[in-house]
Each structure stands twice: as structure tokens, then as C-alpha cells.
Amino acid sequence: MRHLRAASAVTLALSIAVAATGCGGGTTSGGSNESPKTLTYWASNQGPSIEADKKILTPELKKFEKETGIKVKLEVVPWADLLNRILAATTSGQGPDVLNIGNTWSASLQATGALLPWDDKNFEAIGGRDRFVDSAVASAGKAGEPPAAVPLYSLAYALYYNKKMFAEAGVEKPPATWDELVATGKKISKNGKWGLGAEGGNLSNNIHQTFVLGQQHGADFFDQDGKATFTSDGAVAAVKQYIDFMAKDKIIAPGNAEYAQNQSLTDFAKGKTAMVLWQAAASTFAAQGMKPEDWGAAPVPVPSGAPGTGKQVNSMVAGINMAVFKNSKNIDGAKKFVKFMTSDAEQKLLNKTYGSIPPVKAAQADDAFAAPDLKVLRDTLATSAAPLPQVPNESQFETAVGTAVKELWADAAAGRPVTEESVKARLEKAQQTMQQ
């Protein structure tokens, strides 16, 4: 019964998305199993810009075309648009053949029935399930069911810091606790410079940060039965702590309330912001002229002590998965493309370029992933990261609570009071939306 209610909630979310975005998407008319001429591919924006991703991916797609004769039509979709585009495509049928999805959306999209299930037979077609790290596969769908996607890039959050800005402020090392982060941020936040960056307009990023803080406050946002608990004391405290970096501590610039397209990374590279919480920033920093010695990466802070499990969690289990629309007319070609993108060679090349961690075991063991910042990501994934709630309506959670947090950022930026009561009211509204 709980599963049926959750599926109904996802269906409602899909209908809303279609109303908002129409039938956007690609087309599956360019090829078939009998005549595989073309594939359409929606890639997520992993690099510093849409154009940078096109430059990175296009040569690889040409390699695939040379090997198979199948041309891939590429569209790089911004994160702010990707979920709604996918939801619209699942109901309209006018989607791509292959697409990237955030791993946190796997259970939600799996519940629609629109994605190809990766059972043993389909995994065999791309080299076998055993090639992939177990935790990465576990984030690709509901436990006990064939995954809805295949892991492509593995990620965790780190605290990136601008070494020059730290030195100018007399800060000798990155903060290990939130109190230290606030103290460091206050030393830096003056004369047009700010201590911490945020992407207040990015709903997914809002969820990622508040989920981690929720873990540290003992809140999961859902109970064991999958019922939303957005207004628990821990959830309210987590969201307020995050918004208070701007509203109370004054270490985040008010303009960050509207950021949703990696602008905080641009500010970091330009010496306007000293710290950002991010999954894989190396390629963006390089594209904006920063050298590896200009910045450092450290574990995301915890309340006290060291990162670990339970209330010491300091990252969600992040990553990008690759899915195939079940109604593709070129399923065989789509599986060939997934096999190509998850091959050892492509995994090394793409994950190295993007600064992420390969979910393919053989590729992950390569020396290319032993750099200090990548070691932080690998250690975090192994010891102190927790998965977002694996519930079918997780995408609704991101939209509802992510929007509530976005609205609270707007309050903080405008100088309106952000209190426990106002935070709880926003979260209560989000919870009611989930229950409709």
C-alpha cells in the first residue's frame, strides 16, 4: 500500500512537470535495432559550462561513431532543468535514447516504469555487474529490484578553499568544524569578499547540503515507513543552520540566493569567495585559469570530532548514472553506447577530466585518481557519506524542500527575518505538497 501511494505521488509530480515544461526532449526516430543510424543523448552539465561539456564529450562520441557506425546527437542539459525535462519525457514519450540522471533520482524515475531495467542480461551486455563498485550500483534504484540505470561518475562533497584568500586573511588551515568555518568566513567576509559560496537557486544542491546537516542533527527527512518528517526539530535546525550562513553569520553574499549555474565557482576562481562545498570542482577551476596549487580540498566540516557515520556524516553519496529509455527504438545501440561510456578507457578519461571518481573498479584503481582532492572524495565515499532517502518520491522531496530552502535564501537576501518558526512554516508547506 505504501508503494502504491508513493507511485501515485510520482505520477502527480509527472503531470505537474508536463504542464510546466511541455513535451520537451529529443527524438527516438533516428534509428532502430534493425537500422541503428543515430542515438540521442542528454548529458548532464558536469564541467564549467555547457560548451565545455560539448568540447569534452564530442570527440568521445566521434570515437563511438567510428567504432559502431552509430551517430550520437548530444544535448547537454543544465542541472536546473534536467529533472523537469526528464519527468516530462517519461510521460510524453518524446525523450532521448540515453540520458544522464542524478543517482538520487533513480528510485523516483524507476517507479515511472519509463527506464530500461538493468537486469543480469542487460548488465552482461556491458561487461557484467561485477565491474562496478557495489555502493554505486546500490544508488541506481530501489533495493531488491533491477537498477534503473548504470553508474557513470561517482562523487562526494568536499570543502574547496582558495589558498591565496586564506593566506591574506591569516588562515593557516581549512576548517574542520562548522564553528571554525564560520569563524574563518567572518575573517574573510569584508571589502567585497566573502567566506562561503552557495547556489541558492539550485534545488538539488539545497537538498544535498540540508540533508547532510540533517544527518548531523539526527534527522532523515523521512521515517522508516517513508513518511515525510520535514518539520522535525532536527530538520528545522539543519535548514536554519544552512540559511544562517547568510542570514546570521553574514559569510555568504546575498546574491548567492539566486545562483543556480555554478556562479559560486566563478566567484571562487576570481578571488571573490574563499570556500565552496562542491562535488568535483577541479575542471571548472582549471577552465577559469586556476592552477592546482591555487586551491585545496578538505573534508566537509562536522559539528565536532572527525567525519564518520551517523551524526558525523559529511556528504551525501553523490554520482551520475546513465539510463536508457525503455521505449527507445534503438535499445541495442543504446546498450552499446552505455558499454562504451563505461569502458575502462572512457571511465579513466572522463572521470579524470571531470575530477570525479570512476564507479568502474578497474578504472578507479588507476594512479590518475590518487591526487589529493580526489583522495578526499574517495575517502569520504568510503567512510562518511550517506545515501539520500531511497524512496520513490525522492524527486518530489528535492523539488518541495529544495524550493522551501530557495525561498528562505530569498528571505535572507532581502533582509527578512529567518527564524525557527519561518523555517518550520516553509517546511510544513513542503510537507503538505508531498502529501497531496
Disulfide bonds with the S-S distance in Angstrom:
none
